[in-house]
Each structure stands twice: as C-alpha cells, then as structure tokens.
C-alpha cells in the first residue's frame, strides 16, 4: 500500500506547527516589536507616541552613552581574553580524559548551574569583602599586612564575569576538541613538528570553531550582565545592560532602551556571521 505524499506532508506540517507558532510568538514577535519601538518617541509622562524618529539612535552617539559602550567593550575584551586563557586549556585537556573522568568533570561544571547565579555571586561578596575569606588567606600567608578593598572594584567585576561565563568557553572548546582526530597531531609530530608547532598548525585550527563559539558565548553576555556589575561593582561599573535597565525602569524611556537592545542584537548577529564565515560551521559549538 502506497502512502499519499500529500498526507505525509500535511502530517509533518502539523507536527512542526507548534514550533513555528512558538518561534513567531516568542522570538520573531518580540524582535519586531523592539525594532518598531526603537523608532518611536517617548511620551511626556508614560509610554510612547506613534511618531517616527531617529533620535534614539542619534542619542547613542552622545559622549555619555558612547563611553558606556566603550567601557562595556573594554570589560568584555578583558573578560573574554582571561576566559580563553583559562577555558581553552581546560576544555582541551578535558577532551583527552577517559570517559569516566569526562563525566565526572562535566558533572562538576554543571553543578553550579543548579543554584541561582545571584546566590553564587553573593558568595563572592563573602570572599571579597574586607576581612573576608580572601583577605584572611592573604594575611595568613604573609602576602598582605592589612585587609584589601577588593569588593566593589573593577577586578571584582572581572572575576564575576569569568566565574559566570567560563563554563560556556570550556564546553564549547571541549565539544570541538572531542571531535579532534588525535592521529593528525601524532602525524605532525612524526614529521618533525615540535609540540608548539603541532598545536598551532593542527590542534588550534581544528578546534577553532569551538574557540570562536566560546568567544561569542562570553563576549556578548559580558556586555549585558548588569547584575554582576551591580553586585560586585557597586554601581561603579556601568555596562550597556545596566544602561538599558535604567532607561526602562527609572527613566521610562522605552524607545531609547529598545534602540540600545537593537544595537546589541546587531552586534551579536555580526559576530555569529563572522563565526560562520571563518569556521565554516553553522551551529555554535557547545550548544548542540
């Protein structure tokens, strides 16, 4: 008995319908609304008016807001570089472990996600505060003679960013390194290449998709994770995410907040497009 192709297509379409509805309602819809909102004007008291304007995007170029983008970029670059230096070796050597230890290591990396990130960040306050765990450790080792003021400083925010985003880099690199053909590295070594040269000519090139994926998964969020800057920086470090929150909750300037969000969305799209062009991979490593 032959199956009707049309009936099969209808059945497949019905199965995919919930996915399409979800995508339109919860992804495409909010994005379109955000873009439209970014071209409207703020009302005098509350809400917006239906008057088209480009002022929201022009205001981003004002020194005070442009400086926020510069500081966010600076923090994102510093955090991402440090995350690469820690996460890439971790993910690479994790891929070389036995299956038993791979599972154990992956479990240790996943356990922190079982607790709210806010609670985990407040734990860093206990560590960084004056006469806290870190201060007592340094004084006990004789490195310092008096408590250091680490809490509510720029380094504290950087540490918070690294702590929150490091697992994404590790999983991205691990996902790429696990697919690595180790015989190619052995072949390079047999042909006379040193370990360093074999790493840069073979290992790094083959794990580049994972590295670039980890950069995307850490660079963009580090510009918007305002709660880390608020908790560990004491509002001394203002990120683009903090600016968006202030415009929404305090200034009630929804169009300007939408314009800032659109710029971040465009930046994310550009980085993903560059990732696909450089790596030749469509999906981000570590997510699939």
C-alpha positions as CSV (number, residue, x, y, z in Angstrom):
1,X,0.0,0.0,0.0
2,X,1.5,3.3,-1.1
3,X,1.4,6.3,1.2
4,X,-0.1,9.5,0.0
5,X,2.8,12.1,-0.3
6,X,0.4,15.0,0.4
7,X,-0.9,13.4,3.5
8,X,2.6,12.8,4.7
9,X,3.5,16.5,4.1
10,X,0.4,17.6,6.0
11,X,1.3,15.4,8.9
12,X,4.8,16.8,9.0
13,X,3.5,20.3,8.8
14,X,1.1,19.7,11.7
15,X,4.0,18.3,13.8
16,X,6.1,21.4,13.0
17,X,3.2,23.9,13.6
18,X,3.8,24.3,17.4
19,X,7.5,25.1,16.7
20,X,6.6,27.7,14.1
21,X,3.9,29.2,16.4
22,X,6.4,29.4,19.3
23,X,9.1,31.0,17.1
24,X,6.7,33.6,15.8
25,X,5.1,34.5,19.1
26,X,8.1,34.4,21.5
27,X,11.1,35.2,19.2
28,X,10.1,37.0,16.0
29,X,7.3,38.9,17.6
30,X,9.3,40.5,20.4
31,X,12.2,41.3,18.0
32,X,9.9,43.1,15.5
33,X,8.2,44.9,18.4
34,X,11.6,46.0,19.8
35,X,12.7,47.3,16.4
36,X,9.5,49.2,15.8
37,X,9.6,50.7,19.4
38,X,13.2,51.9,18.8
39,X,11.9,54.3,16.1
40,X,9.1,55.8,18.2
41,X,9.2,58.8,20.5
42,X,8.9,58.8,24.3
43,X,5.7,60.2,25.7
44,X,5.9,63.1,28.2
45,X,4.7,61.1,31.1
46,X,4.5,57.4,30.3
47,X,4.7,55.2,27.3
48,X,5.4,56.2,23.7
49,X,3.9,58.2,20.9
50,X,3.4,56.9,17.4
51,X,5.7,59.5,15.8
52,X,8.7,58.2,13.8
53,X,12.1,59.4,14.8
54,X,15.8,58.6,14.6
55,X,16.8,60.5,17.7
56,X,17.0,57.3,19.8
57,X,19.9,56.1,17.6
58,X,21.5,59.5,17.4
59,X,21.4,59.7,21.2
60,X,23.6,56.6,21.4
61,X,26.4,58.7,19.9
62,X,26.4,61.2,22.7
63,X,29.6,61.0,24.8
64,X,28.0,59.8,28.0
65,X,26.3,56.8,26.2
66,X,29.2,56.2,23.8
67,X,31.5,56.0,26.8
68,X,29.3,53.3,28.3
69,X,29.7,51.2,25.1
70,X,33.5,51.8,25.3
71,X,33.7,50.6,28.9
72,X,31.5,47.6,28.1
73,X,33.7,46.7,25.2
74,X,36.8,47.1,27.4
75,X,35.3,44.8,30.1
76,X,34.1,42.3,27.5
77,X,37.6,42.1,25.9
78,X,39.4,41.7,29.2
79,X,37.0,39.1,30.5
80,X,37.0,37.1,27.2
81,X,40.8,37.1,26.9
82,X,41.1,35.8,30.5
83,X,38.3,33.2,29.9
84,X,40.2,32.0,26.8
85,X,43.4,31.6,28.7
86,X,41.7,29.5,31.4
87,X,38.9,27.8,29.5
88,X,40.7,26.7,26.3
89,X,43.3,24.5,28.1
90,X,40.7,23.2,30.4
91,X,38.3,22.2,27.6
92,X,41.2,20.8,25.5
93,X,42.6,18.5,28.3
94,X,39.1,17.6,29.4
95,X,38.6,16.1,25.9
96,X,41.7,13.9,26.5
97,X,40.4,12.4,29.7
98,X,38.9,8.9,29.9
99,X,35.2,8.5,29.6
100,X,34.8,8.1,33.3
101,X,36.6,11.3,34.2
102,X,34.9,13.2,31.4
103,X,31.5,12.5,33.0
104,X,32.8,13.5,36.5
105,X,34.4,16.7,35.2
106,X,31.3,17.6,33.2
107,X,29.2,17.0,36.3
108,X,31.4,19.3,38.4
109,X,31.0,22.0,35.8
110,X,27.2,21.5,35.7
111,X,26.6,21.5,39.5
112,X,26.9,25.3,39.9
113,X,24.1,25.8,37.4
114,X,21.7,24.1,39.8
115,X,21.9,27.1,42.0
116,X,20.8,30.6,41.2
117,X,23.6,32.8,39.7
118,X,22.6,35.6,42.1
119,X,23.2,33.4,45.1
120,X,26.5,32.3,43.8
121,X,27.6,35.9,43.1
122,X,26.6,36.8,46.7
123,X,29.1,34.1,47.8
124,X,31.8,36.2,46.1
125,X,30.8,39.1,48.3
126,X,31.7,37.0,51.4
127,X,35.0,36.1,49.7
128,X,36.0,39.7,48.6
129,X,34.7,41.8,51.5
130,X,37.1,43.3,54.0
131,X,38.4,40.7,56.4
132,X,36.7,38.1,54.3
133,X,38.0,34.7,53.2
134,X,40.4,36.1,50.6
135,X,41.8,38.7,52.9
136,X,42.4,36.2,55.7
137,X,44.1,33.8,53.3
138,X,46.5,36.5,52.1
139,X,47.2,37.8,55.6
140,X,47.7,34.2,56.8
141,X,50.3,33.6,54.0
142,X,52.0,36.8,54.9
143,X,51.4,38.4,51.5
144,X,49.5,41.4,52.9
145,X,49.5,43.0,56.3
146,X,46.1,44.6,56.2
147,X,42.7,43.9,54.5
148,X,42.4,44.8,50.9
149,X,39.5,46.6,49.4
150,X,38.6,44.2,46.6
151,X,34.8,44.3,46.8
152,X,33.1,46.9,44.6
153,X,36.1,47.3,42.4
154,X,36.8,46.6,38.7
155,X,38.8,43.4,39.3
156,X,35.9,42.0,41.3
157,X,33.6,42.5,38.4
158,X,36.1,40.8,36.0
159,X,36.3,37.9,38.4
160,X,32.5,37.7,38.5
161,X,32.3,37.7,34.7
162,X,34.9,34.9,34.4
163,X,33.1,32.8,37.1
164,X,29.7,33.2,35.4
165,X,30.9,32.7,31.7
166,X,33.8,30.3,32.0
167,X,31.8,27.1,31.7
168,X,30.5,28.2,28.3
169,X,34.0,28.5,26.9
170,X,35.0,25.2,28.4
171,X,32.0,23.3,26.9
172,X,32.5,25.0,23.5
173,X,36.2,24.0,23.3
174,X,35.5,20.6,24.7
175,X,32.8,19.9,22.1
176,X,35.3,20.8,19.4
177,X,38.3,19.1,20.8
178,X,36.4,15.9,21.4
179,X,35.9,15.6,17.6
180,X,39.6,16.1,17.0
181,X,41.4,13.3,15.2
182,X,44.4,12.8,17.5
183,X,46.3,10.8,14.8
184,X,46.8,14.1,12.9
185,X,48.7,15.5,15.8
186,X,50.8,12.4,16.1
187,X,51.5,12.6,12.3
188,X,52.6,16.2,12.7
189,X,55.0,15.1,15.5
190,X,56.3,12.2,13.4
191,X,57.1,14.6,10.6
192,X,59.3,16.6,12.9
193,X,57.0,19.3,14.2
194,X,57.5,20.4,17.8
195,X,54.7,20.3,20.2
196,X,54.1,24.1,19.9
197,X,54.2,24.0,16.1
198,X,51.9,21.0,16.0
199,X,49.5,22.8,18.3
200,X,49.3,26.0,16.2
201,X,49.2,24.2,12.8
202,X,46.9,21.3,13.6
203,X,45.2,21.5,17.0
204,X,44.3,25.2,17.1
205,X,43.0,25.2,13.5
206,X,40.8,22.1,14.1
207,X,39.5,23.5,17.5
208,X,39.0,27.0,16.1
209,X,35.2,26.6,15.7
210,X,34.9,25.8,19.4
211,X,37.2,28.7,20.4
212,X,35.2,31.2,18.3
213,X,31.9,29.8,19.6
214,X,33.2,30.3,23.2
215,X,34.2,33.9,22.3
216,X,30.6,34.6,21.1
217,X,29.1,32.9,24.2
218,X,31.2,35.0,26.5
219,X,31.9,38.3,24.8
220,X,28.3,39.4,24.1
221,X,26.8,38.4,27.5
222,X,29.7,40.1,29.4
223,X,28.4,43.4,27.9
224,X,24.9,42.9,29.2
225,X,25.2,41.1,32.6
226,X,24.5,44.2,34.6
227,X,23.6,42.3,37.8
228,X,27.2,41.2,38.1
229,X,28.4,44.8,37.8
230,X,25.8,45.9,40.3
231,X,26.5,43.2,42.9
232,X,30.3,43.1,42.7
233,X,31.0,46.6,41.3
234,X,28.6,48.5,43.5
235,X,27.2,50.5,40.5
236,X,30.7,51.8,39.8
237,X,31.0,49.8,36.6
238,X,28.1,50.7,34.2
239,X,27.5,48.3,31.3
240,X,25.2,48.5,28.3
241,X,22.9,46.2,30.1
242,X,22.8,48.5,33.1
243,X,22.0,51.4,30.8
244,X,19.1,49.5,29.3
245,X,17.8,48.6,32.7
246,X,18.0,52.2,33.9
247,X,16.2,53.5,30.8
248,X,13.4,51.0,31.2
249,X,12.9,51.1,35.0
250,X,14.0,54.6,36.0
251,X,13.8,56.9,33.1
252,X,10.9,55.0,31.5
253,X,12.4,55.8,28.1
254,X,11.4,52.6,26.3
255,X,12.3,53.7,22.8
256,X,15.9,54.5,23.7
257,X,16.2,51.2,25.6
258,X,14.9,49.4,22.6
259,X,17.5,51.2,20.4
260,X,20.3,50.1,22.7
261,X,18.9,46.5,22.6
262,X,18.8,46.6,18.8
263,X,22.4,47.6,18.6
264,X,23.4,44.7,20.8
265,X,21.3,42.4,18.7
266,X,23.0,43.6,15.5
267,X,26.4,43.2,17.2
268,X,25.5,39.6,18.1
269,X,24.3,38.8,14.6
270,X,27.5,40.3,13.1
271,X,29.7,38.1,15.4
272,X,27.7,35.0,14.6
273,X,28.0,35.7,10.8
274,X,31.8,36.2,11.2
275,X,32.0,32.9,13.2
276,X,30.2,31.0,10.4
277,X,32.4,32.6,7.7
278,X,35.7,31.9,9.5
279,X,34.9,28.4,10.9
280,X,32.6,27.2,8.1
281,X,30.2,25.8,10.8
282,X,26.6,26.9,11.0
283,X,25.9,25.9,14.7
284,X,27.7,27.1,17.7
285,X,29.9,24.5,19.3
286,X,28.9,23.6,22.8
287,X,25.2,24.2,22.3
288,X,24.4,21.3,20.0
